[in-house]
Amino acid sequence: PLKSSARALPARWQSISDADCGITTEGILLAIRGWNDSIYHALAPTPGAIGTCWKILAGQPPILSNPWLQAPVGDLNNLMVLGEAAGVPRTFQWIFQHGTFQPTNGIGESDSVVSLSSARLDSNGNQALFAVFQDNSIRMRIWDSLAFTWGGWLPLGNHTSRSLGVAQTASSQLNLYSTAANGDIDQIWRHDASWSNWVKPSTDSIISGPTSANFDSLNHVLFGIGPDSSLLERRWNGSSWTGWSKLPWSPLSEPAALVESDTLHLFFIDRDSTIVHLRRTLSGDWSGADRIADVPPTSSTCIEPDQAQAASIERRAPLLLRGGLIADLRFEAYSGSVECVGLDGRSRSFHKAAGQARLPAWAPRTGYLRTRAFMSKYTILD
């Protein structure tokens, strides 16, 4: 069911906190930021199969963000990620074709960008790159396929955001969602080269970035993580949104979603650090729940000998912290740099001394604590 004929499929992608997914002529492509801060990619196995062979993305710089897989232009697929070159943040781009990723020269003028998403604008190869900047403004720049160059950054309305998600319906139509600092969701859409005004599809807040996918121009699906860490879903039927429905999952990551051959595919990292794959049709119920892979690097990761990773990943259960107090003895004894990653993908590091028992006051209430040796999700309880 995940295979297709040898043609480029109309595809929709959505970025998530740790991974992304997209359609290739060979099946569904997954890209993920591993626990060692490297980007890996793999093809999702067929339903019911277990185990995915991850390959490390060649030629990657120090990574500053999670990967974004863009809908294909012709038979090309694009992967975007924020990286660092000579100490300056830069948007890096890889082109996926014939089963391999090839790096490009990247996209400059990204020194203030904190998150990315992208989409094709038409069938002629023109593309749009969307970004949230350090001042929380939303901006876009366009790739001109005839001039073979990127235009400058342009503001996308008088609007601020902390994370973005884009879903594509057709070559000339897309929906862009944003999550504000207070968790509110806003939406703007583009049709035939014209942008709408910003609207609010929901009055309820989420603690994650928005994830979306489109069956067609009338039937859209929106996902988010609720304040209780549950996976939420709501649907647009062409005239109105349903309320949030709660799915029986509390993922460790935001989900990735796409529609392929009239089937909605949903991926997320579960609490046992495996990637779960769910699917449903437009009018059907969710089915599947296949556990298709572990988060890389793992013993099954397919990497060349000269690319072997030295980091030893220690899997850890989620931490429940009372008032920010660290209650894990092994972590409490740790001394060194700790990266605190929010569910919106933003990160900030602090130095932890052995015996230090409280998270910094700026730490978000839910996020990840990550070092070079392990990563653990945490939630601060009152």
C-alpha positions as CSV (number, residue, x, y, z in Angstrom):
1,P,0.0,0.0,0.0
2,L,2.9,2.4,0.5
3,K,4.4,1.7,-2.9
4,S,3.4,3.6,-6.0
5,S,4.0,3.7,-9.7
6,A,7.2,5.3,-11.0
7,R,5.8,8.9,-11.0
8,A,5.9,11.8,-8.7
9,L,3.0,11.7,-6.3
10,P,1.1,14.9,-5.2
11,A,2.3,15.1,-1.6
12,R,1.7,17.0,1.6
13,W,4.2,17.3,4.4
14,Q,4.2,18.6,7.9
15,S,7.1,19.2,10.2
16,I,7.2,17.8,13.7
17,S,9.4,18.3,16.7
18,D,11.7,15.4,15.9
19,A,10.9,14.0,12.5
20,D,9.1,14.6,9.2
21,C,7.7,12.4,6.5
22,G,7.0,12.6,2.8
23,I,6.1,10.6,-0.3
24,T,8.6,9.4,-2.9
25,T,8.1,7.2,-5.9
26,E,9.2,4.3,-3.7
27,G,7.0,4.9,-0.7
28,I,6.9,7.2,2.4
29,L,10.2,8.9,3.3
30,L,11.0,9.6,6.9
31,A,13.5,12.1,8.1
32,I,14.4,12.5,11.8
33,R,16.8,14.4,14.0
34,G,18.4,11.6,16.0
35,W,19.4,11.7,19.6
36,N,23.0,12.6,18.6
37,D,21.8,15.7,16.7
38,S,22.4,14.1,13.3
39,I,19.7,13.9,10.6
40,Y,18.7,10.4,9.4
41,H,16.4,9.2,6.7
42,A,14.6,5.9,5.8
43,L,11.7,4.5,3.9
44,A,8.8,3.5,6.1
45,P,8.2,-0.3,6.0
46,T,4.9,-1.7,4.7
47,P,2.1,-2.0,7.3
48,G,2.8,-4.8,9.8
49,A,6.5,-4.8,9.2
50,I,8.8,-3.9,12.0
51,G,12.2,-2.3,11.8
52,T,13.5,0.5,9.6
53,C,17.1,0.9,8.3
54,W,18.1,4.4,9.0
55,K,20.8,6.1,6.9
56,I,22.7,9.2,8.1
57,L,22.3,12.3,5.9
58,A,25.7,12.9,4.2
59,G,27.5,16.2,4.3
60,Q,25.5,17.7,7.2
61,P,26.8,20.7,9.2
62,P,26.2,21.1,13.0
63,I,22.4,20.9,13.2
64,L,20.3,23.7,14.8
65,S,16.8,22.5,14.0
66,N,14.6,19.6,13.1
67,P,14.3,18.5,9.4
68,W,11.5,19.7,7.1
69,L,10.6,17.6,4.0
70,Q,8.8,19.5,1.3
71,A,6.3,18.3,-1.3
72,P,8.1,17.3,-4.5
73,V,8.6,19.3,-7.6
74,G,8.5,16.9,-10.5
75,D,10.5,13.9,-9.3
76,L,12.6,16.0,-6.8
77,N,12.1,16.1,-3.0
78,N,13.7,18.8,-0.8
79,L,14.9,18.5,2.8
80,M,15.5,21.8,4.6
81,V,17.2,22.2,8.0
82,L,18.9,25.0,9.9
83,G,22.6,24.4,10.4
84,E,25.7,26.3,11.3
85,A,28.5,27.4,8.9
86,A,31.5,29.3,10.2
87,G,29.5,30.1,13.4
88,V,26.6,31.6,11.5
89,P,23.1,30.0,11.2
90,R,22.3,29.0,7.6
91,T,19.4,27.2,5.9
92,F,20.8,24.0,4.3
93,Q,19.0,22.2,1.5
94,W,19.3,18.6,0.2
95,I,17.6,17.3,-3.0
96,F,16.3,13.7,-2.8
97,Q,16.3,12.0,-6.2
98,H,16.7,8.4,-7.3
99,G,16.9,7.1,-3.7
100,T,19.7,9.5,-2.5
101,F,20.1,12.9,-1.0
102,Q,22.4,15.4,-2.7
103,P,23.5,18.6,-0.8
104,T,23.1,22.0,-2.4
105,N,24.8,25.4,-1.7
106,G,22.1,26.2,0.8
107,I,20.1,29.4,1.4
108,G,21.8,32.4,3.0
109,E,20.5,35.2,5.2
110,S,19.2,32.9,7.9
111,D,21.1,34.3,10.9
112,S,17.9,35.2,12.8
113,V,15.7,32.2,11.7
114,V,14.6,29.9,14.5
115,S,12.2,27.5,12.6
116,L,11.4,26.6,9.0
117,S,8.8,25.2,6.7
118,S,8.4,25.2,2.9
119,A,6.0,24.4,0.1
120,R,5.9,24.4,-3.7
121,L,3.9,27.3,-5.2
122,D,3.1,25.9,-8.7
123,S,3.9,23.1,-11.1
124,N,6.7,25.2,-12.7
125,G,9.1,24.6,-9.9
126,N,8.6,27.9,-7.9
127,Q,8.8,27.3,-4.2
128,A,8.3,29.2,-0.9
129,L,10.3,29.0,2.3
130,F,8.6,30.1,5.4
131,A,10.4,31.0,8.6
132,V,9.9,32.3,12.2
133,F,12.5,34.8,13.2
134,Q,13.9,35.7,16.6
135,D,11.4,38.5,16.9
136,N,8.6,35.9,16.3
137,S,7.7,37.5,13.0
138,I,6.7,35.2,10.1
139,R,8.4,35.8,6.8
140,M,8.7,34.1,3.4
141,R,11.0,34.0,0.5
142,I,10.4,32.6,-3.0
143,W,12.5,30.4,-5.3
144,D,12.3,31.7,-8.9
145,S,12.8,28.6,-11.0
146,L,13.4,30.7,-14.2
147,A,16.0,33.0,-12.6
148,F,17.3,30.1,-10.5
149,T,17.6,32.3,-7.4
150,W,15.9,33.0,-4.1
151,G,14.3,36.3,-3.5
152,G,14.6,38.3,-0.3
153,W,12.6,37.8,2.9
154,L,9.2,39.3,2.9
155,P,6.8,39.7,6.0
156,L,3.7,37.6,5.8
157,G,1.2,39.9,7.4
158,N,1.5,41.6,10.8
159,H,1.6,38.4,12.7
160,T,3.9,36.6,15.2
161,S,4.4,33.0,15.9
162,R,6.7,30.5,17.7
163,S,6.2,27.6,15.2
164,L,4.7,26.9,11.8
165,G,3.2,24.1,9.7
166,V,2.1,24.1,6.1
167,A,-0.2,21.6,4.2
168,Q,-0.7,21.5,0.4
169,T,-3.9,20.8,-1.4
170,A,-2.9,21.5,-5.0
171,S,0.0,23.2,-6.8
172,S,-1.6,26.6,-6.3
173,Q,-3.3,26.1,-2.9
174,L,-1.8,25.7,0.5
175,N,-2.7,26.3,4.2
176,L,-0.2,27.8,6.7
177,Y,-0.8,27.4,10.4
178,S,1.0,29.0,13.3
179,T,1.1,28.5,17.0
180,A,1.4,31.8,19.0
181,A,3.4,32.1,22.3
182,N,0.2,31.6,24.3
183,G,-0.7,28.4,22.3
184,D,-3.4,29.9,20.1
185,I,-3.6,28.6,16.5
186,D,-3.9,30.9,13.6
187,Q,-4.3,30.1,9.9
188,I,-3.7,31.8,6.6
189,W,-4.1,30.3,3.1
190,R,-2.9,30.9,-0.4
191,H,-5.0,30.3,-3.5
192,D,-4.1,31.3,-7.1
193,A,-1.2,33.5,-5.9
194,S,-3.4,35.5,-3.4
195,W,-3.2,35.3,0.4
196,S,-6.2,35.4,2.8
197,N,-6.2,37.3,6.1
198,W,-5.2,35.5,9.3
199,V,-8.1,33.7,11.0
200,K,-8.4,31.5,14.1
201,P,-9.5,27.9,13.4
202,S,-9.6,27.1,17.1
203,T,-10.1,29.0,20.4
204,D,-8.4,26.2,22.3
205,S,-4.6,26.3,23.0
206,I,-2.1,23.6,22.3
207,I,1.5,23.2,23.7
208,S,3.0,22.0,20.4
209,G,3.4,23.3,16.9
210,P,0.5,22.7,14.4
211,T,0.5,19.7,12.2
212,S,-1.9,19.4,9.2
213,A,-2.7,17.4,6.1
214,N,-5.3,17.9,3.3
215,F,-7.4,15.1,1.7
216,D,-8.5,17.7,-0.9
217,S,-9.5,21.3,-1.1
218,L,-12.5,20.8,1.2
219,N,-11.3,18.2,3.8
220,H,-8.5,19.3,6.0
221,V,-7.1,17.7,9.3
222,L,-5.3,19.5,12.0
223,F,-3.3,17.9,14.9
224,G,-1.7,19.2,18.1
225,I,-0.6,18.2,21.5
226,G,-2.9,19.3,24.3
227,P,-2.0,20.8,27.7
228,D,-2.3,17.2,29.2
229,S,0.2,15.9,26.5
230,S,-2.6,14.0,24.7
231,L,-2.7,13.8,20.9
232,L,-5.6,16.0,19.5
233,E,-7.3,16.0,16.1
234,R,-9.9,18.3,14.5
235,R,-11.3,18.3,10.9
236,W,-12.5,20.9,8.4
237,N,-15.4,19.7,6.2
238,G,-15.4,22.6,3.7
239,S,-17.5,24.9,5.8
240,S,-16.7,24.5,9.5
241,W,-14.2,22.9,12.0
242,T,-15.2,20.1,14.3
243,G,-14.1,20.3,18.0
244,W,-10.9,18.7,19.2
245,S,-11.1,14.9,19.6
246,K,-8.6,13.2,21.8
247,L,-6.7,10.2,20.4
248,P,-5.6,7.5,22.9
249,W,-1.9,8.5,22.7
250,S,0.5,10.8,24.6
251,P,3.4,11.1,22.2
252,L,7.0,12.1,23.0
253,S,7.0,14.2,19.8
254,E,4.7,16.2,17.7
255,P,3.2,14.1,14.9
256,A,3.9,14.2,11.1
257,A,1.0,13.8,8.7
258,L,0.5,13.3,5.0
259,V,-2.1,12.0,2.6
260,E,-1.2,9.4,-0.1
261,S,-3.6,7.6,-2.3
262,D,-6.6,8.8,-0.3
263,T,-5.1,7.5,3.0
264,L,-4.0,9.8,5.9
265,H,-0.8,8.6,7.4
266,L,0.3,9.8,10.9
267,F,3.7,9.3,12.5
268,F,4.9,10.1,16.0
269,I,7.4,9.0,18.6
270,D,5.8,7.0,21.4
271,R,6.9,6.9,25.1
272,D,8.9,3.7,24.5
273,S,11.0,5.7,21.9
274,T,9.5,3.8,18.9
275,I,7.9,5.5,15.9
276,V,4.2,4.7,15.6
277,H,2.4,4.7,12.2
278,L,-1.4,5.2,12.1
279,R,-3.6,5.5,9.1
280,R,-7.2,6.1,8.1
281,T,-9.3,7.1,5.1
282,L,-11.5,10.2,4.9
283,S,-14.6,8.6,6.4
284,G,-12.9,5.7,8.2
285,D,-11.5,5.2,11.7
286,W,-7.9,5.0,12.7
287,S,-6.1,1.7,12.2
288,G,-2.6,0.3,12.2
289,A,-0.6,1.5,15.2
290,D,2.4,-0.2,13.7
291,R,5.6,0.3,15.6
292,I,7.9,0.7,12.7
293,A,11.3,1.8,14.1
294,D,13.4,3.0,17.0
295,V,14.7,6.6,17.1
296,P,18.2,6.5,15.7
297,P,21.0,5.9,16.2
298,T,20.3,2.3,17.1
299,S,22.0,-1.1,16.4
300,S,19.9,-1.3,13.2
301,T,21.0,2.1,11.9
302,C,22.6,1.7,8.4
303,I,25.7,3.9,8.4
304,E,28.9,3.6,6.7
305,P,32.0,2.6,8.8
306,D,33.6,6.0,8.5
307,Q,30.3,7.6,9.7
308,A,29.9,5.5,12.8
309,Q,28.6,7.4,15.8
310,A,30.6,7.4,19.0
311,A,27.7,8.6,21.2
312,S,26.1,6.0,23.4
313,I,22.4,6.6,23.7
314,E,20.7,5.7,27.0
315,R,17.0,5.4,26.8
316,R,15.2,7.1,29.7
317,A,11.6,7.2,30.9
318,P,9.8,10.5,31.0
319,L,10.7,12.6,34.1
320,L,7.8,14.1,36.2
321,L,9.4,17.0,38.1
322,R,7.7,18.5,41.1
323,G,8.2,22.3,41.0
324,G,11.2,21.7,38.6
325,L,13.1,19.5,41.1
326,I,15.1,16.8,39.3
327,A,14.0,13.4,40.8
328,D,16.3,11.1,38.8
329,L,19.4,10.2,40.7
330,R,21.5,9.4,37.6
331,F,20.6,12.7,36.0
332,E,21.0,14.5,39.4
333,A,24.6,13.3,39.5
334,Y,25.4,14.4,36.0
335,S,27.7,17.4,35.5
336,G,28.1,19.2,32.2
337,S,26.1,20.9,29.4
338,V,22.4,20.2,29.2
339,E,20.2,21.3,26.3
340,C,16.6,22.1,27.2
341,V,14.3,21.7,24.2
342,G,10.7,22.9,24.2
343,L,7.9,21.1,22.3
344,D,8.1,24.0,19.7
345,G,11.6,22.9,18.8
346,R,13.4,25.9,20.4
347,S,16.3,25.0,22.6
348,R,18.5,26.7,25.2
349,S,21.5,25.2,27.1
350,F,22.6,25.5,30.7
351,H,25.6,24.1,32.6
352,K,24.5,21.6,35.3
353,A,26.7,20.9,38.3
354,A,26.6,17.5,40.0
355,G,24.0,17.6,42.7
356,Q,22.1,20.5,41.1
357,A,18.5,19.6,41.8
358,R,16.3,22.2,40.0
359,L,15.8,23.2,36.4
360,P,16.4,26.9,35.4
361,A,13.4,29.2,35.9
362,W,13.2,29.7,32.1
363,A,12.7,26.0,31.3
364,P,9.3,25.4,29.6
365,R,6.9,23.3,31.6
366,T,7.1,20.4,29.1
367,G,10.2,19.6,27.0
368,Y,13.3,17.5,26.7
369,L,16.5,17.4,28.6
370,R,19.3,16.3,26.2
371,T,23.0,15.7,26.5
372,R,25.4,13.9,24.1
373,A,24.6,10.6,26.0
374,F,20.9,10.6,26.6
375,M,17.6,12.4,26.1
376,S,14.5,12.4,28.4
377,K,11.2,14.1,28.1
378,Y,10.1,16.0,31.3
379,T,7.0,17.6,32.6
380,I,7.0,20.1,35.5
381,L,4.2,19.5,37.9
382,D,2.7,22.0,40.4
